[in-house]
Protein backbone atom coordinates (compact mmCIF):
# COMPACT_ATOMS: atom_id res chain seq x y z
CA UNK A 1 0.00 0.00 0.00
CA UNK A 2 1.29 3.44 -0.94
CA UNK A 3 2.19 5.68 2.01
CA UNK A 4 -0.37 8.34 2.87
CA UNK A 5 -0.19 11.83 4.27
CA UNK A 6 2.04 13.49 1.68
CA UNK A 7 1.60 17.25 1.59
CA UNK A 8 0.92 19.06 -1.68
CA UNK A 9 4.53 20.31 -1.81
CA UNK A 10 5.92 16.85 -1.05
CA UNK A 11 3.89 15.45 -3.95
CA UNK A 12 5.29 18.14 -6.26
CA UNK A 13 8.86 17.37 -5.20
CA UNK A 14 8.42 13.62 -5.58
CA UNK A 15 6.70 13.85 -8.97
CA UNK A 16 9.48 16.13 -10.19
CA UNK A 17 12.01 13.57 -8.93
CA UNK A 18 10.52 10.98 -11.29
CA UNK A 19 11.36 13.21 -14.27
CA UNK A 20 14.83 14.15 -13.04
CA UNK A 21 15.83 10.63 -12.01
CA UNK A 22 14.65 8.96 -15.23
CA UNK A 23 15.27 11.87 -17.65
CA UNK A 24 12.43 10.57 -19.81
CA UNK A 25 9.19 11.72 -21.45
CA UNK A 26 5.82 10.62 -20.05
CA UNK A 27 2.11 10.74 -20.68
CA UNK A 28 -0.31 11.42 -17.84
CA UNK A 29 -1.48 7.81 -17.69
CA UNK A 30 2.11 6.64 -17.30
CA UNK A 31 2.74 9.08 -14.46
CA UNK A 32 -0.47 7.94 -12.76
CA UNK A 33 1.04 4.46 -12.67
CA UNK A 34 4.58 5.50 -11.72
CA UNK A 35 3.51 8.01 -9.03
CA UNK A 36 2.20 5.40 -6.55
CA UNK A 37 4.82 2.82 -7.49
CA UNK A 38 7.95 4.98 -7.33
CA UNK A 39 7.07 7.82 -4.95
CA UNK A 40 3.92 6.89 -3.04
CA UNK A 41 1.78 9.57 -4.71
CA UNK A 42 -1.90 8.64 -4.86
CA UNK A 43 -2.79 8.06 -8.51
CA UNK A 44 -5.86 10.31 -8.39
CA UNK A 45 -3.79 13.32 -7.34
CA UNK A 46 -1.09 12.99 -10.02
CA UNK A 47 -2.98 15.03 -12.62
CA UNK A 48 -3.48 17.99 -10.27
CA UNK A 49 0.14 17.88 -9.05
CA UNK A 50 1.43 17.65 -12.63
CA UNK A 51 -0.63 20.65 -13.69
CA UNK A 52 0.75 22.73 -10.82
CA UNK A 53 4.30 21.90 -11.92
CA UNK A 54 3.45 22.83 -15.52
CA UNK A 55 1.90 26.12 -14.36
CA UNK A 56 5.09 26.96 -12.45
CA UNK A 57 7.30 26.15 -15.46
CA UNK A 58 9.02 23.24 -13.69
CA UNK A 59 7.58 20.68 -16.11
CA UNK A 60 7.18 21.17 -19.85
CA UNK A 61 4.36 19.69 -21.91
CA UNK A 62 3.60 19.39 -25.60
CA UNK A 63 1.07 17.64 -27.81
CA UNK A 64 2.63 15.26 -30.30
CA UNK A 65 0.13 13.69 -32.65
CA UNK A 66 -2.92 12.94 -30.54
CA UNK A 67 -1.02 12.53 -27.26
CA UNK A 68 0.28 14.93 -24.62
CA UNK A 69 3.84 14.35 -23.41
CA UNK A 70 5.49 15.87 -20.33
CA UNK A 71 9.15 16.19 -19.37
CA UNK A 72 11.49 17.99 -17.03
CA UNK A 73 15.28 17.93 -16.79
CA UNK A 74 17.57 19.41 -14.13
CA UNK A 75 18.86 21.83 -16.74
CA UNK A 76 15.40 23.43 -16.97
CA UNK A 77 15.87 24.73 -13.44
CA UNK A 78 19.21 26.06 -14.57
CA UNK A 79 17.49 27.83 -17.46
CA UNK A 80 15.00 29.39 -15.04
CA UNK A 81 17.87 30.63 -12.87
CA UNK A 82 19.53 32.00 -15.99
CA UNK A 83 16.38 33.96 -16.84
CA UNK A 84 16.18 35.35 -13.30
CA UNK A 85 19.87 36.23 -13.43
CA UNK A 86 19.43 37.99 -16.77
CA UNK A 87 16.50 39.98 -15.38
CA UNK A 88 18.47 40.96 -12.29
CA UNK A 89 21.42 42.06 -14.44
CA UNK A 90 19.13 44.16 -16.65
CA UNK A 91 17.71 45.86 -13.56
CA UNK A 92 21.23 46.36 -12.20
CA UNK A 93 22.38 47.96 -15.46
CA UNK A 94 19.36 50.23 -15.49
CA UNK A 95 20.10 51.30 -11.92
CA UNK A 96 23.73 51.90 -12.82
CA UNK A 97 22.59 54.30 -15.51
CA UNK A 98 20.29 56.01 -13.03
CA UNK A 99 23.11 56.18 -10.51
CA UNK A 100 25.40 57.76 -13.09
CA UNK A 101 22.80 60.42 -13.82
CA UNK A 102 22.29 61.02 -10.11
CA UNK A 103 26.04 61.39 -9.56
CA UNK A 104 26.26 63.91 -12.40
CA UNK A 105 23.40 65.84 -10.88
CA UNK A 106 25.04 65.76 -7.47
CA UNK A 107 28.36 67.01 -8.84
CA UNK A 108 26.59 69.80 -10.66
CA UNK A 109 24.42 70.95 -7.77
CA UNK A 110 26.39 69.78 -4.74
CA UNK A 111 26.93 73.31 -3.44
CA UNK A 112 23.25 74.21 -3.63
CA UNK A 113 21.60 70.96 -2.54
CA UNK A 114 21.99 68.44 0.29
CA UNK A 115 22.83 64.75 -0.29
CA UNK A 116 20.37 63.35 -2.84
CA UNK A 117 17.79 60.95 -1.41
CA UNK A 118 17.33 59.29 -4.82
CA UNK A 119 21.08 58.63 -4.98
CA UNK A 120 21.02 56.96 -1.58
CA UNK A 121 18.05 54.83 -2.60
CA UNK A 122 19.72 53.87 -5.87
CA UNK A 123 22.94 52.92 -4.07
CA UNK A 124 21.06 50.77 -1.57
CA UNK A 125 19.07 49.06 -4.31
CA UNK A 126 22.21 48.51 -6.38
CA UNK A 127 23.97 46.88 -3.41
CA UNK A 128 20.99 44.59 -2.88
CA UNK A 129 20.90 43.63 -6.55
CA UNK A 130 24.62 42.87 -6.52
CA UNK A 131 23.97 40.39 -3.72
CA UNK A 132 21.12 38.86 -5.74
CA UNK A 133 23.34 38.53 -8.83
CA UNK A 134 26.07 36.78 -6.81
CA UNK A 135 23.52 34.37 -5.29
CA UNK A 136 21.95 33.62 -8.68
CA UNK A 137 25.33 33.07 -10.31
CA UNK A 138 26.21 30.58 -7.58
CA UNK A 139 22.88 28.81 -8.07
CA UNK A 140 23.37 28.75 -11.84
CA UNK A 141 26.82 27.21 -11.41
CA UNK A 142 25.15 24.19 -9.81
CA UNK A 143 23.59 23.44 -13.19
CA UNK A 144 26.75 24.03 -15.20
CA UNK A 145 26.88 20.44 -16.45
CA UNK A 146 23.33 20.62 -17.81
CA UNK A 147 22.86 22.40 -21.11
CA UNK A 148 19.29 23.72 -21.77
CA UNK A 149 20.09 23.67 -25.51
CA UNK A 150 20.53 19.91 -25.37
CA UNK A 151 17.13 19.59 -23.72
CA UNK A 152 15.57 21.43 -26.66
CA UNK A 153 17.49 19.25 -29.10
CA UNK A 154 16.19 16.10 -27.42
CA UNK A 155 12.66 17.48 -27.46
CA UNK A 156 12.97 18.15 -31.20
CA UNK A 157 14.44 14.69 -31.83
CA UNK A 158 11.56 13.04 -29.97
CA UNK A 159 9.05 15.08 -31.96
CA UNK A 160 10.64 14.09 -35.29
CA UNK A 161 10.86 10.44 -34.25
CA UNK A 162 7.21 10.50 -33.28
CA UNK A 163 6.18 12.06 -36.57
CA UNK A 164 8.21 9.48 -38.52
CA UNK A 165 6.68 6.63 -36.52
CA UNK A 166 3.17 7.92 -37.19
CA UNK A 167 3.94 8.32 -40.91
CA UNK A 168 5.33 4.81 -41.32
CA UNK A 169 2.58 3.30 -39.22
CA UNK A 170 0.01 4.96 -41.48
CA UNK A 171 1.87 3.61 -44.53
CA UNK A 172 1.83 0.12 -43.05
CA UNK A 173 -1.90 0.37 -42.34
CA UNK A 174 -2.63 1.55 -45.86
CA UNK A 175 -0.58 -1.21 -47.48
CA UNK A 176 -2.06 -3.89 -45.22
CA UNK A 177 -5.60 -2.76 -45.99
CA UNK A 178 -4.91 -2.64 -49.75
CA UNK A 179 -3.22 -6.06 -49.82
CA UNK A 180 -5.95 -7.79 -47.83
CA UNK A 181 -8.69 -6.29 -50.03
CA UNK A 182 -6.94 -7.25 -53.23
CA UNK A 183 -6.08 -10.77 -52.15
CA UNK A 184 -8.90 -11.63 -49.77
CA UNK A 185 -6.46 -12.46 -46.99
CA UNK A 186 -7.19 -12.17 -43.27
CA UNK A 187 -5.13 -9.26 -41.83
CA UNK A 188 -4.31 -11.46 -38.84
CA UNK A 189 -2.56 -13.93 -41.13
CA UNK A 190 -0.44 -11.20 -42.66
CA UNK A 191 0.53 -9.91 -39.20
CA UNK A 192 1.39 -13.43 -38.11
CA UNK A 193 3.51 -14.01 -41.23
CA UNK A 194 5.37 -10.71 -40.71
CA UNK A 195 5.62 -11.30 -36.95
CA UNK A 196 3.76 -8.04 -36.20
CA UNK A 197 1.49 -8.00 -33.15
CA UNK A 198 -1.88 -6.24 -33.08
CA UNK A 199 -0.52 -3.39 -30.94
CA UNK A 200 1.89 -2.31 -33.68
CA UNK A 201 -0.29 0.65 -34.64
CA UNK A 202 -0.83 1.78 -31.04
CA UNK A 203 2.10 4.16 -30.65
CA UNK A 204 0.26 6.77 -28.61
C-alpha positions in Angstrom: 0.0 0.0 0.0 1.3 3.4 -0.9 2.2 5.7 2.0 -0.4 8.3 2.9 -0.2 11.8 4.3 2.0 13.5 1.7 1.6 17.2 1.6 0.9 19.1 -1.7 4.5 20.3 -1.8 5.9 16.8 -1.1 3.9 15.4 -3.9 5.3 18.1 -6.3 8.9 17.4 -5.2 8.4 13.6 -5.6 6.7 13.9 -9.0 9.5 16.1 -10.2 12.0 13.6 -8.9 10.5 11.0 -11.3 11.4 13.2 -14.3 14.8 14.2 -13.0 15.8 10.6 -12.0 14.7 9.0 -15.2 15.3 11.9 -17.7 12.4 10.6 -19.8 9.2 11.7 -21.4 5.8 10.6 -20.1 2.1 10.7 -20.7 -0.3 11.4 -17.8 -1.5 7.8 -17.7 2.1 6.6 -17.3 2.7 9.1 -14.5 -0.5 7.9 -12.8 1.0 4.5 -12.7 4.6 5.5 -11.7 3.5 8.0 -9.0 2.2 5.4 -6.6 4.8 2.8 -7.5 8.0 5.0 -7.3 7.1 7.8 -5.0 3.9 6.9 -3.0 1.8 9.6 -4.7 -1.9 8.6 -4.9 -2.8 8.1 -8.5 -5.9 10.3 -8.4 -3.8 13.3 -7.3 -1.1 13.0 -10.0 -3.0 15.0 -12.6 -3.5 18.0 -10.3 0.1 17.9 -9.0 1.4 17.7 -12.6 -0.6 20.7 -13.7 0.7 22.7 -10.8 4.3 21.9 -11.9 3.5 22.8 -15.5 1.9 26.1 -14.4 5.1 27.0 -12.5 7.3 26.2 -15.5 9.0 23.2 -13.7 7.6 20.7 -16.1 7.2 21.2 -19.9 4.4 19.7 -21.9 3.6 19.4 -25.6 1.1 17.6 -27.8 2.6 15.3 -30.3 0.1 13.7 -32.7 -2.9 12.9 -30.5 -1.0 12.5 -27.3 0.3 14.9 -24.6 3.8 14.3 -23.4 5.5 15.9 -20.3 9.1 16.2 -19.4 11.5 18.0 -17.0 15.3 17.9 -16.8 17.6 19.4 -14.1 18.9 21.8 -16.7 15.4 23.4 -17.0 15.9 24.7 -13.4 19.2 26.1 -14.6 17.5 27.8 -17.5 15.0 29.4 -15.0 17.9 30.6 -12.9 19.5 32.0 -16.0 16.4 34.0 -16.8 16.2 35.4 -13.3 19.9 36.2 -13.4 19.4 38.0 -16.8 16.5 40.0 -15.4 18.5 41.0 -12.3 21.4 42.1 -14.4 19.1 44.2 -16.6 17.7 45.9 -13.6 21.2 46.4 -12.2 22.4 48.0 -15.5 19.4 50.2 -15.5 20.1 51.3 -11.9 23.7 51.9 -12.8 22.6 54.3 -15.5 20.3 56.0 -13.0 23.1 56.2 -10.5 25.4 57.8 -13.1 22.8 60.4 -13.8 22.3 61.0 -10.1 26.0 61.4 -9.6 26.3 63.9 -12.4 23.4 65.8 -10.9 25.0 65.8 -7.5 28.4 67.0 -8.8 26.6 69.8 -10.7 24.4 71.0 -7.8 26.4 69.8 -4.7 26.9 73.3 -3.4 23.3 74.2 -3.6 21.6 71.0 -2.5 22.0 68.4 0.3 22.8 64.7 -0.3 20.4 63.3 -2.8 17.8 60.9 -1.4 17.3 59.3 -4.8 21.1 58.6 -5.0 21.0 57.0 -1.6 18.1 54.8 -2.6 19.7 53.9 -5.9 22.9 52.9 -4.1 21.1 50.8 -1.6 19.1 49.1 -4.3 22.2 48.5 -6.4 24.0 46.9 -3.4 21.0 44.6 -2.9 20.9 43.6 -6.6 24.6 42.9 -6.5 24.0 40.4 -3.7 21.1 38.9 -5.7 23.3 38.5 -8.8 26.1 36.8 -6.8 23.5 34.4 -5.3 22.0 33.6 -8.7 25.3 33.1 -10.3 26.2 30.6 -7.6 22.9 28.8 -8.1 23.4 28.7 -11.8 26.8 27.2 -11.4 25.1 24.2 -9.8 23.6 23.4 -13.2 26.7 24.0 -15.2 26.9 20.4 -16.5 23.3 20.6 -17.8 22.9 22.4 -21.1 19.3 23.7 -21.8 20.1 23.7 -25.5 20.5 19.9 -25.4 17.1 19.6 -23.7 15.6 21.4 -26.7 17.5 19.2 -29.1 16.2 16.1 -27.4 12.7 17.5 -27.5 13.0 18.1 -31.2 14.4 14.7 -31.8 11.6 13.0 -30.0 9.1 15.1 -32.0 10.6 14.1 -35.3 10.9 10.4 -34.3 7.2 10.5 -33.3 6.2 12.1 -36.6 8.2 9.5 -38.5 6.7 6.6 -36.5 3.2 7.9 -37.2 3.9 8.3 -40.9 5.3 4.8 -41.3 2.6 3.3 -39.2 0.0 5.0 -41.5 1.9 3.6 -44.5 1.8 0.1 -43.0 -1.9 0.4 -42.3 -2.6 1.6 -45.9 -0.6 -1.2 -47.5 -2.1 -3.9 -45.2 -5.6 -2.8 -46.0 -4.9 -2.6 -49.7 -3.2 -6.1 -49.8 -6.0 -7.8 -47.8 -8.7 -6.3 -50.0 -6.9 -7.2 -53.2 -6.1 -10.8 -52.2 -8.9 -11.6 -49.8 -6.5 -12.5 -47.0 -7.2 -12.2 -43.3 -5.1 -9.3 -41.8 -4.3 -11.5 -38.8 -2.6 -13.9 -41.1 -0.4 -11.2 -42.7 0.5 -9.9 -39.2 1.4 -13.4 -38.1 3.5 -14.0 -41.2 5.4 -10.7 -40.7 5.6 -11.3 -36.9 3.8 -8.0 -36.2 1.5 -8.0 -33.1 -1.9 -6.2 -33.1 -0.5 -3.4 -30.9 1.9 -2.3 -33.7 -0.3 0.6 -34.6 -0.8 1.8 -31.0 2.1 4.2 -30.6 0.3 6.8 -28.6 
